[in-house]
């Protein structure tokens, strides 16, 4: 018995990670990880909307606002 997450659980983990900016990136990563059912599991307007919102919320802040300006010495 394994503790591997389901395809949907893994998709939500990836969306929350901040490393993936869209559904295509998440599907590609799932396929790389061996989740061959990703296209059929990651579908439907409600599911896609939830994943998009998570990707957006997890996206790092704009680099200009995080890193100090080089000219500010």
ZASEVEX-776118 format. One record per atom (N, C-alpha, C, O): residue number from 0; x, y, z; atom name; residue in three letters. Coordinates in pm, 1 decimal. Example, Ala and Ser with C-alpha at 12.3 -4.5 7.8 and 13.67 -1.06 7.14 Angstrom:
<lumfis>
+-----+----------+----------+----------+------+------+
:  nr :        u :        v :        w : atom : rest :
+-----+----------+----------+----------+------+------+
:   0 :   1319.0 :   -569.0 :    780.0 :    N :  ALA :
:   0 :   1230.0 :   -450.0 :    780.0 :   CA :  ALA :
:   0 :   1320.0 :   -330.0 :    780.0 :    C :  ALA :
:   0 :   1423.6 :   -331.9 :    846.5 :    O :  ALA :
:   1 :   1285.0 :   -225.0 :    708.0 :    N :  SER :
:   1 :   1367.0 :   -106.0 :    714.0 :   CA :  SER :
:   1 :   1290.0 :      3.0 :    787.0 :    C :  SER :
:   1 :   1340.9 :    113.8 :    803.9 :    O :  SER :
+-----+----------+----------+----------+------+------+
</lumfis>
This chain:
<lumfis>
+-----+----------+----------+----------+------+------+
:  nr :        u :        v :        w : atom : rest :
+-----+----------+----------+----------+------+------+
:   0 :     84.3 :   -118.3 :      0.0 :    N :  UNK :
:   0 :      0.0 :      0.0 :      0.0 :   CA :  UNK :
:   0 :     88.6 :    124.5 :      0.0 :    C :  UNK :
:   0 :    186.3 :    132.5 :     74.5 :    O :  UNK :
:   1 :     53.0 :    221.6 :    -84.9 :    N :  UNK :
:   1 :    133.0 :    342.6 :    -93.7 :   CA :  UNK :
:   1 :     54.3 :    461.5 :    -39.6 :    C :  UNK :
:   1 :    -67.6 :    455.8 :    -23.7 :    O :  UNK :
:   2 :    125.4 :    566.0 :    -12.6 :    N :  UNK :
:   2 :     63.8 :    690.3 :     33.6 :   CA :  UNK :
:   2 :     60.7 :    793.7 :    -77.3 :    C :  UNK :
:   2 :     52.8 :    913.6 :    -50.5 :    O :  UNK :
:   3 :     66.7 :    748.3 :   -201.3 :    N :  UNK :
:   3 :     64.5 :    839.1 :   -315.1 :   CA :  UNK :
:   3 :    -70.8 :    909.8 :   -321.6 :    C :  UNK :
:   3 :   -175.3 :    846.1 :   -308.6 :    O :  UNK :
:   4 :    -68.5 :   1041.9 :   -341.8 :    N :  UNK :
:   4 :   -195.8 :   1115.2 :   -351.6 :   CA :  UNK :
:   4 :   -269.8 :   1079.5 :   -480.7 :    C :  UNK :
:   4 :   -210.4 :   1028.4 :   -575.6 :    O :  UNK :
:   5 :   -398.8 :   1107.0 :   -482.4 :    N :  UNK :
:   5 :   -475.4 :   1088.6 :   -605.3 :   CA :  UNK :
:   5 :   -434.1 :   1197.3 :   -704.7 :    C :  UNK :
:   5 :   -364.3 :   1292.4 :   -669.4 :    O :  UNK :
:   6 :   -477.7 :   1181.6 :   -826.9 :    N :  UNK :
:   6 :   -447.2 :   1281.6 :   -929.9 :   CA :  UNK :
:   6 :   -498.7 :   1419.3 :   -888.9 :    C :  UNK :
:   6 :   -428.4 :   1519.3 :   -903.1 :    O :  UNK :
:   7 :   -620.5 :   1423.9 :   -838.4 :    N :  UNK :
:   7 :   -677.6 :   1553.2 :   -798.0 :   CA :  UNK :
:   7 :   -603.6 :   1613.5 :   -680.3 :    C :  UNK :
:   7 :   -576.8 :   1733.7 :   -678.8 :    O :  UNK :
:   8 :   -570.5 :   1531.7 :   -582.0 :    N :  UNK :
:   8 :   -495.1 :   1583.0 :   -467.4 :   CA :  UNK :
:   8 :   -362.1 :   1641.2 :   -512.7 :    C :  UNK :
:   8 :   -322.1 :   1749.1 :   -468.8 :    O :  UNK :
:   9 :   -294.0 :   1568.7 :   -601.1 :    N :  UNK :
:   9 :   -163.5 :   1616.2 :   -649.2 :   CA :  UNK :
:   9 :   -179.4 :   1744.4 :   -730.9 :    C :  UNK :
:   9 :    -96.1 :   1834.4 :   -720.7 :    O :  UNK :
:  10 :   -283.9 :   1753.9 :   -810.9 :    N :  UNK :
:  10 :   -307.4 :   1874.5 :   -889.9 :   CA :  UNK :
:  10 :   -323.8 :   1995.7 :   -798.7 :    C :  UNK :
:  10 :   -269.5 :   2102.6 :   -826.5 :    O :  UNK :
:  11 :   -398.7 :   1978.9 :   -690.1 :    N :  UNK :
:  11 :   -417.8 :   2089.5 :   -596.3 :   CA :  UNK :
:  11 :   -287.4 :   2123.1 :   -523.5 :    C :  UNK :
:  11 :   -260.2 :   2240.0 :   -496.2 :    O :  UNK :
:  12 :   -208.0 :   2023.0 :   -492.5 :    N :  UNK :
:  12 :    -77.1 :   2048.3 :   -429.8 :   CA :  UNK :
:  12 :     10.1 :   2130.8 :   -523.6 :    C :  UNK :
:  12 :     73.3 :   2227.7 :   -481.7 :    O :  UNK :
:  13 :     13.1 :   2091.9 :   -650.4 :    N :  UNK :
:  13 :     94.7 :   2164.0 :   -748.8 :   CA :  UNK :
:  13 :     44.8 :   2307.4 :   -764.8 :    C :  UNK :
:  13 :    124.9 :   2400.6 :   -772.3 :    O :  UNK :
:  14 :    -86.6 :   2325.2 :   -770.2 :    N :  UNK :
:  14 :   -142.9 :   2460.0 :   -786.1 :   CA :  UNK :
:  14 :   -105.5 :   2549.1 :   -668.1 :    C :  UNK :
:  14 :    -76.0 :   2667.2 :   -686.3 :    O :  UNK :
:  15 :   -106.5 :   2493.8 :   -548.9 :    N :  UNK :
:  15 :    -73.0 :   2571.8 :   -428.0 :   CA :  UNK :
:  15 :     76.4 :   2600.5 :   -414.8 :    C :  UNK :
:  15 :    116.0 :   2688.8 :   -338.6 :    O :  UNK :
:  16 :    158.8 :   2527.3 :   -487.8 :    N :  UNK :
:  16 :    304.0 :   2540.8 :   -472.7 :   CA :  UNK :
:  16 :    358.3 :   2673.9 :   -523.5 :    C :  UNK :
:  16 :    464.4 :   2717.9 :   -479.3 :    O :  UNK :
:  17 :    288.1 :   2737.9 :   -614.4 :    N :  UNK :
:  17 :    336.0 :   2862.9 :   -671.4 :   CA :  UNK :
:  17 :    434.2 :   2843.3 :   -785.1 :    C :  UNK :
:  17 :    482.7 :   2941.2 :   -842.0 :    O :  UNK :
:  18 :    464.7 :   2718.6 :   -819.7 :    N :  UNK :
:  18 :    560.6 :   2689.7 :   -925.9 :   CA :  UNK :
:  18 :    495.4 :   2673.1 :  -1062.6 :    C :  UNK :
:  18 :    565.1 :   2665.7 :  -1163.8 :    O :  UNK :
:  19 :    363.6 :   2667.4 :  -1066.6 :    N :  UNK :
:  19 :    292.3 :   2643.3 :  -1191.7 :   CA :  UNK :
:  19 :    193.6 :   2755.3 :  -1215.1 :    C :  UNK :
:  19 :    113.6 :   2788.4 :  -1127.6 :    O :  UNK :
:  20 :    199.6 :   2813.9 :  -1334.5 :    N :  UNK :
:  20 :    118.2 :   2932.0 :  -1360.0 :   CA :  UNK :
:  20 :    -12.1 :   2902.4 :  -1432.4 :    C :  UNK :
:  20 :    -97.9 :   2990.1 :  -1442.9 :    O :  UNK :
:  21 :    -28.4 :   2780.5 :  -1482.4 :    N :  UNK :
:  21 :   -152.1 :   2749.2 :  -1552.6 :   CA :  UNK :
:  21 :   -181.7 :   2599.3 :  -1550.4 :    C :  UNK :
:  21 :   -100.2 :   2518.6 :  -1505.6 :    O :  UNK :
:  22 :   -299.1 :   2564.9 :  -1599.5 :    N :  UNK :
:  22 :   -346.1 :   2426.7 :  -1597.9 :   CA :  UNK :
:  22 :   -258.6 :   2338.2 :  -1686.0 :    C :  UNK :
:  22 :   -231.5 :   2223.4 :  -1650.5 :    O :  UNK :
:  23 :   -214.8 :   2389.1 :  -1798.4 :    N :  UNK :
:  23 :   -128.8 :   2309.6 :  -1887.8 :   CA :  UNK :
:  23 :      0.2 :   2268.0 :  -1817.9 :    C :  UNK :
:  23 :     45.9 :   2154.7 :  -1832.8 :    O :  UNK :
:  24 :     58.0 :   2359.6 :  -1742.1 :    N :  UNK :
:  24 :    180.6 :   2327.2 :  -1667.8 :   CA :  UNK :
:  24 :    154.6 :   2218.9 :  -1563.4 :    C :  UNK :
:  24 :    236.5 :   2129.1 :  -1544.0 :    O :  UNK :
:  25 :     40.6 :   2228.4 :  -1497.2 :    N :  UNK :
:  25 :      5.7 :   2128.2 :  -1396.2 :   CA :  UNK :
:  25 :    -16.5 :   1992.4 :  -1461.1 :    C :  UNK :
:  25 :     32.5 :   1891.0 :  -1411.5 :    O :  UNK :
:  26 :    -89.8 :   1989.9 :  -1571.3 :    N :  UNK :
:  26 :   -112.9 :   1862.8 :  -1641.6 :   CA :  UNK :
:  26 :     18.9 :   1801.0 :  -1688.5 :    C :  UNK :
:  26 :     38.5 :   1679.9 :  -1678.3 :    O :  UNK :
:  27 :    107.7 :   1883.8 :  -1739.1 :    N :  UNK :
:  27 :    237.6 :   1835.5 :  -1786.2 :   CA :  UNK :
:  27 :    317.0 :   1773.5 :  -1670.6 :    C :  UNK :
:  27 :    377.8 :   1667.6 :  -1686.0 :    O :  UNK :
:  28 :    315.8 :   1839.7 :  -1556.4 :    N :  UNK :
:  28 :    387.7 :   1788.1 :  -1439.5 :   CA :  UNK :
:  28 :    325.1 :   1657.8 :  -1391.0 :    C :  UNK :
:  28 :    396.6 :   1563.7 :  -1356.3 :    O :  UNK :
:  29 :    193.7 :   1651.8 :  -1388.6 :    N :  UNK :
:  29 :    125.7 :   1529.4 :  -1347.6 :   CA :  UNK :
:  29 :    164.6 :   1412.6 :  -1438.3 :    C :  UNK :
:  29 :    190.2 :   1301.7 :  -1391.3 :    O :  UNK :
:  30 :    168.7 :   1439.3 :  -1567.7 :    N :  UNK :
:  30 :    207.7 :   1334.2 :  -1662.7 :   CA :  UNK :
:  30 :    351.1 :   1289.4 :  -1636.3 :    C :  UNK :
:  30 :    381.2 :   1170.2 :  -1640.8 :    O :  UNK :
:  31 :    439.0 :   1385.1 :  -1608.7 :    N :  UNK :
:  31 :    578.8 :   1353.2 :  -1577.8 :   CA :  UNK :
:  31 :    588.2 :   1265.5 :  -1453.3 :    C :  UNK :
:  31 :    674.2 :   1177.9 :  -1444.6 :    O :  UNK :
:  32 :    499.8 :   1289.5 :  -1357.9 :    N :  UNK :
:  32 :    499.9 :   1213.1 :  -1232.8 :   CA :  UNK :
:  32 :    425.4 :   1080.3 :  -1244.1 :    C :  UNK :
:  32 :    414.0 :   1006.8 :  -1146.0 :    O :  UNK :
:  33 :    374.7 :   1049.6 :  -1363.5 :    N :  UNK :
:  33 :    309.6 :    920.8 :  -1384.7 :   CA :  UNK :
:  33 :    159.7 :    918.5 :  -1364.3 :    C :  UNK :
:  33 :     99.8 :    811.1 :  -1357.9 :    O :  UNK :
:  34 :     98.5 :   1034.6 :  -1353.9 :    N :  UNK :
:  34 :    -47.1 :   1040.8 :  -1341.0 :   CA :  UNK :
:  34 :   -106.7 :   1046.9 :  -1482.0 :    C :  UNK :
:  34 :   -140.6 :   1154.6 :  -1531.1 :    O :  UNK :
:  35 :   -119.1 :    931.9 :  -1545.6 :    N :  UNK :
:  35 :   -163.1 :    926.2 :  -1684.8 :   CA :  UNK :
:  35 :   -309.5 :    965.7 :  -1702.9 :    C :  UNK :
:  35 :   -351.6 :    996.4 :  -1814.4 :    O :  UNK :
:  36 :   -387.0 :    965.4 :  -1595.6 :    N :  UNK :
:  36 :   -528.1 :   1001.9 :  -1605.3 :   CA :  UNK :
:  36 :   -552.9 :   1151.5 :  -1586.6 :    C :  UNK :
:  36 :   -667.9 :   1193.8 :  -1575.2 :    O :  UNK :
:  37 :   -448.7 :   1230.2 :  -1583.4 :    N :  UNK :
:  37 :   -462.2 :   1374.3 :  -1557.8 :   CA :  UNK :
:  37 :   -559.0 :   1444.5 :  -1653.0 :    C :  UNK :
:  37 :   -642.1 :   1522.6 :  -1606.6 :    O :  UNK :
:  38 :   -551.8 :   1420.1 :  -1783.5 :    N :  UNK :
:  38 :   -644.6 :   1493.3 :  -1871.3 :   CA :  UNK :
:  38 :   -792.0 :   1468.2 :  -1838.8 :    C :  UNK :
:  38 :   -873.7 :   1560.0 :  -1846.6 :    O :  UNK :
:  39 :   -825.5 :   1347.3 :  -1803.1 :    N :  UNK :
:  39 :   -966.1 :   1318.5 :  -1772.8 :   CA :  UNK :
:  39 :  -1004.7 :   1363.5 :  -1631.9 :    C :  UNK :
:  39 :  -1120.6 :   1396.9 :  -1607.3 :    O :  UNK :
:  40 :   -910.3 :   1364.6 :  -1541.0 :    N :  UNK :
:  40 :   -937.9 :   1404.2 :  -1403.6 :   CA :  UNK :
:  40 :   -939.7 :   1555.4 :  -1385.1 :    C :  UNK :
:  40 :  -1018.5 :   1607.9 :  -1306.4 :    O :  UNK :
:  41 :   -853.8 :   1624.4 :  -1456.8 :    N :  UNK :
:  41 :   -842.8 :   1770.3 :  -1443.7 :   CA :  UNK :
:  41 :   -925.4 :   1832.5 :  -1555.8 :    C :  UNK :
:  41 :   -872.2 :   1871.9 :  -1659.5 :    O :  UNK :
:  42 :  -1055.1 :   1840.5 :  -1533.2 :    N :  UNK :
:  42 :  -1145.2 :   1895.5 :  -1634.5 :   CA :  UNK :
:  42 :  -1269.5 :   1950.9 :  -1566.3 :    C :  UNK :
:  42 :  -1288.1 :   1935.3 :  -1445.6 :    O :  UNK :
:  43 :  -1351.9 :   2014.1 :  -1643.5 :    N :  UNK :
:  43 :  -1474.4 :   2073.4 :  -1590.7 :   CA :  UNK :
:  43 :  -1451.7 :   2215.7 :  -1546.4 :    C :  UNK :
:  43 :  -1348.0 :   2246.9 :  -1487.9 :    O :  UNK :
:  44 :  -1546.4 :   2301.8 :  -1573.3 :    N :  UNK :
:  44 :  -1528.8 :   2444.4 :  -1544.5 :   CA :  UNK :
:  44 :  -1502.2 :   2476.0 :  -1397.7 :    C :  UNK :
:  44 :  -1419.6 :   2561.9 :  -1367.1 :    O :  UNK :
:  45 :  -1570.2 :   2408.5 :  -1308.1 :    N :  UNK :
:  45 :  -1552.2 :   2437.5 :  -1165.7 :   CA :  UNK :
:  45 :  -1412.2 :   2397.5 :  -1119.2 :    C :  UNK :
:  45 :  -1345.9 :   2473.4 :  -1048.4 :    O :  UNK :
:  46 :  -1367.6 :   2279.0 :  -1158.8 :    N :  UNK :
:  46 :  -1234.6 :   2230.4 :  -1121.7 :   CA :  UNK :
:  46 :  -1126.2 :   2322.4 :  -1177.4 :    C :  UNK :
:  46 :  -1033.3 :   2360.0 :  -1105.9 :    O :  UNK :
:  47 :  -1138.2 :   2358.0 :  -1303.4 :    N :  UNK :
:  47 :  -1037.8 :   2443.4 :  -1366.5 :   CA :  UNK :
:  47 :  -1034.6 :   2581.6 :  -1300.8 :    C :  UNK :
:  47 :   -927.5 :   2639.4 :  -1282.8 :    O :  UNK :
:  48 :  -1150.1 :   2633.4 :  -1265.8 :    N :  UNK :
:  48 :  -1157.0 :   2764.4 :  -1199.2 :   CA :  UNK :
:  48 :  -1086.4 :   2759.6 :  -1063.9 :    C :  UNK :
:  48 :  -1011.0 :   2850.6 :  -1029.4 :    O :  UNK :
:  49 :  -1111.3 :   2653.5 :   -987.7 :    N :  UNK :
:  49 :  -1046.6 :   2639.8 :   -856.8 :   CA :  UNK :
:  49 :   -894.6 :   2633.1 :   -871.1 :    C :  UNK :
:  49 :   -821.6 :   2699.0 :   -797.1 :    O :  UNK :
:  50 :   -848.3 :   2553.8 :   -965.8 :    N :  UNK :
:  50 :   -703.1 :   2540.0 :   -985.1 :   CA :  UNK :
:  50 :   -640.6 :   2671.3 :  -1031.6 :    C :  UNK :
:  50 :   -532.8 :   2708.7 :   -985.6 :    O :  UNK :
:  51 :   -708.1 :   2741.2 :  -1122.8 :    N :  UNK :
:  51 :   -655.8 :   2871.1 :  -1169.5 :   CA :  UNK :
:  51 :   -643.4 :   2970.6 :  -1053.8 :    C :  UNK :
:  51 :   -543.8 :   3041.9 :  -1042.1 :    O :  UNK :
:  52 :   -746.7 :   2974.0 :   -968.6 :    N :  UNK :
:  52 :   -743.4 :   3065.8 :   -854.2 :   CA :  UNK :
:  52 :   -628.4 :   3030.9 :   -759.2 :    C :  UNK :
:  52 :   -560.5 :   3119.9 :   -707.9 :    O :  UNK :
:  53 :   -607.1 :   2902.1 :   -736.3 :    N :  UNK :
:  53 :   -496.6 :   2861.1 :   -649.4 :   CA :  UNK :
:  53 :   -362.0 :   2899.1 :   -710.7 :    C :  UNK :
:  53 :   -273.0 :   2947.3 :   -640.7 :    O :  UNK :
:  54 :   -347.3 :   2877.6 :   -840.1 :    N :  UNK :
:  54 :   -221.8 :   2915.1 :   -907.8 :   CA :  UNK :
:  54 :   -196.6 :   3064.3 :   -893.4 :    C :  UNK :
:  54 :    -85.3 :   3106.9 :   -862.7 :    O :  UNK :
:  55 :   -299.3 :   3141.9 :   -915.3 :    N :  UNK :
:  55 :   -287.0 :   3287.2 :   -906.7 :   CA :  UNK :
:  55 :   -252.2 :   3332.0 :   -764.7 :    C :  UNK :
:  55 :   -165.1 :   3416.8 :   -745.4 :    O :  UNK :
:  56 :   -319.8 :   3275.4 :   -666.9 :    N :  UNK :
:  56 :   -295.6 :   3313.1 :   -527.0 :   CA :  UNK :
:  56 :   -157.1 :   3271.7 :   -479.6 :    C :  UNK :
:  56 :    -98.0 :   3338.1 :   -394.4 :    O :  UNK :
:  57 :   -105.3 :   3163.2 :   -534.0 :    N :  UNK :
:  57 :     24.2 :   3111.6 :   -489.6 :   CA :  UNK :
:  57 :    141.5 :   3173.3 :   -565.4 :    C :  UNK :
:  57 :    257.3 :   3154.6 :   -527.9 :    O :  UNK :
:  58 :    111.2 :   3246.0 :   -671.1 :    N :  UNK :
:  58 :    216.2 :   3306.1 :   -753.0 :   CA :  UNK :
:  58 :    296.4 :   3405.6 :   -669.1 :    C :  UNK :
:  58 :    238.7 :   3488.2 :   -598.5 :    O :  UNK :
:  59 :    429.2 :   3397.4 :   -676.9 :    N :  UNK :
:  59 :    512.1 :   3490.7 :   -599.1 :   CA :  UNK :
:  59 :    486.2 :   3635.5 :   -640.0 :    C :  UNK :
:  59 :    447.9 :   3664.2 :   -753.4 :    O :  UNK :
:  60 :    507.4 :   3723.2 :   -547.0 :    N :  UNK :
:  60 :    491.2 :   3866.2 :   -575.0 :   CA :  UNK :
:  60 :    587.0 :   3907.7 :   -686.1 :    C :  UNK :
:  60 :    687.9 :   3841.6 :   -710.5 :    O :  UNK :
:  61 :    555.0 :   4014.7 :   -751.0 :    N :  UNK :
:  61 :    638.9 :   4066.8 :   -858.8 :   CA :  UNK :
:  61 :    781.8 :   4087.7 :   -808.6 :    C :  UNK :
:  61 :    801.7 :   4143.6 :   -700.8 :    O :  UNK :
:  62 :    879.6 :   4043.9 :   -884.5 :    N :  UNK :
:  62 :   1020.5 :   4050.2 :   -843.4 :   CA :  UNK :
:  62 :   1064.7 :   4191.9 :   -807.6 :    C :  UNK :
:  62 :   1148.0 :   4210.2 :   -718.8 :    O :  UNK :
:  63 :   1009.5 :   4292.0 :   -875.9 :    N :  UNK :
:  63 :   1050.1 :   4429.9 :   -849.0 :   CA :  UNK :
:  63 :   1009.1 :   4475.0 :   -709.3 :    C :  UNK :
:  63 :   1078.6 :   4556.2 :   -648.1 :    O :  UNK :
:  64 :    899.4 :   4424.7 :   -658.8 :    N :  UNK :
:  64 :    854.5 :   4468.3 :   -527.1 :   CA :  UNK :
:  64 :    923.1 :   4389.5 :   -415.9 :    C :  UNK :
:  64 :    926.6 :   4434.7 :   -301.5 :    O :  UNK :
:  65 :    977.3 :   4272.6 :   -448.0 :    N :  UNK :
:  65 :   1041.6 :   4189.3 :   -347.2 :   CA :  UNK :
:  65 :   1189.1 :   4222.4 :   -333.5 :    C :  UNK :
:  65 :   1240.5 :   4234.0 :   -222.2 :    O :  UNK :
:  66 :   1257.5 :   4237.6 :   -446.7 :    N :  UNK :
:  66 :   1400.2 :   4263.8 :   -444.7 :   CA :  UNK :
:  66 :   1427.3 :   4413.5 :   -436.0 :    C :  UNK :
:  66 :   1359.9 :   4492.0 :   -502.6 :    O :  UNK :
:  67 :   1523.3 :   4453.8 :   -356.3 :    N :  UNK :
:  67 :   1557.1 :   4596.4 :   -347.6 :   CA :  UNK :
:  67 :   1614.0 :   4646.0 :   -481.0 :    C :  UNK :
:  67 :   1679.4 :   4571.1 :   -553.6 :    O :  UNK :
:  68 :   1589.0 :   4768.2 :   -510.6 :    N :  UNK :
:  68 :   1639.9 :   4827.4 :   -634.9 :   CA :  UNK :
:  68 :   1792.0 :   4832.0 :   -629.8 :    C :  UNK :
:  68 :   1851.0 :   4857.6 :   -524.8 :    O :  UNK :
:  69 :   1854.4 :   4806.9 :   -744.0 :    N :  UNK :
:  69 :   2000.9 :   4808.4 :   -751.1 :   CA :  UNK :
:  69 :   2057.5 :   4947.9 :   -732.2 :    C :  UNK :
:  69 :   2170.5 :   4963.5 :   -685.9 :    O :  UNK :
:  70 :   1979.8 :   5049.4 :   -767.8 :    N :  UNK :
:  70 :   2028.6 :   5186.5 :   -758.6 :   CA :  UNK :
:  70 :   2018.0 :   5243.5 :   -616.9 :    C :  UNK :
:  70 :   2070.4 :   5351.8 :   -591.2 :    O :  UNK :
:  71 :   1953.8 :   5175.7 :   -527.4 :    N :  UNK :
:  71 :   1931.5 :   5228.9 :   -393.2 :   CA :  UNK :
:  71 :   2049.6 :   5198.9 :   -300.8 :    C :  UNK :
:  71 :   2038.0 :   5118.9 :   -208.0 :    O :  UNK :
:  72 :   2160.4 :   5262.3 :   -326.5 :    N :  UNK :
:  72 :   2279.6 :   5242.8 :   -240.3 :   CA :  UNK :
:  72 :   2313.7 :   5368.1 :   -168.2 :    C :  UNK :
:  72 :   2410.1 :   5371.1 :    -91.7 :    O :  UNK :
+-----+----------+----------+----------+------+------+
</lumfis>
